[in-house]
Amino acid sequence: MRDLKIGVVYLAWLPYGIGHFERFLASYLQFSSGYPHQLIIAFNGQVESESDSPERYIELLH
């Protein structure tokens, strides 16, 4: 049997702001997937303010 790996991908469309990611992360942390996986965050778009920079998204994970 092959060693399959699962990834959960979140596409962060930066012009929409960080609020959508904050809600996703709250749900992601509240509910267990029941299966080992890796969280992958893909960024797209340009930021309007420093508070929506990719670094800010990563800070929320710590």
N, C-alpha and C positions, 0 to 999 in steps of 0.2 A: 504494500500500500504506500502511496506517495505521502510525503510529509507536507500537507497543505497548511498554509498560513493565511489567517484572516486579517483584513484591515478595515477599519471604519474610517471613511474619508469625509472630512468636513471641508467644503469649499467656502472660503471666506472671501466674499465680494466686498472689498474694502470700502467702496463708496457708500455702502449701506450702514456702516458703523459697526461698533463692537457689541451692541445690544443683542443682536441675533445670536452671536456666539456665546454671550453670557447665559442666555436662556438655554441654548443647546447644552452647554457645559453643566448647568445645574441639573438638567434631566439626565445627562450622561452619567453624572456622579451619583444621582439618586437611585437609578435602576441598574442592576447588574445584568450584563449580557448573558452570563452563564457559560461563556466560552472565551478562552484566551484569544486576545487580539491585540493589534497595534492601532493606536489612534494616529491618523495622518491628517495634518492641516495643510491645505493648499491655498495659497493667497493669489488673488487676482484683482486688478484695478489699481487705481491711485488713491492714496489717502488724502483726505481733505484737512485733517488736523493731526497733530502729534499723538493725541489720545486714541486715535484709530490705527496707529502704526502696527505692523506685524509684531514688533517687540512687545507691545501691550497685550496682545493675544497670548503670547508665550508666558508673560508674567502671571497671567491668570491660572496657568497650569501648575504653578508652584505653591 
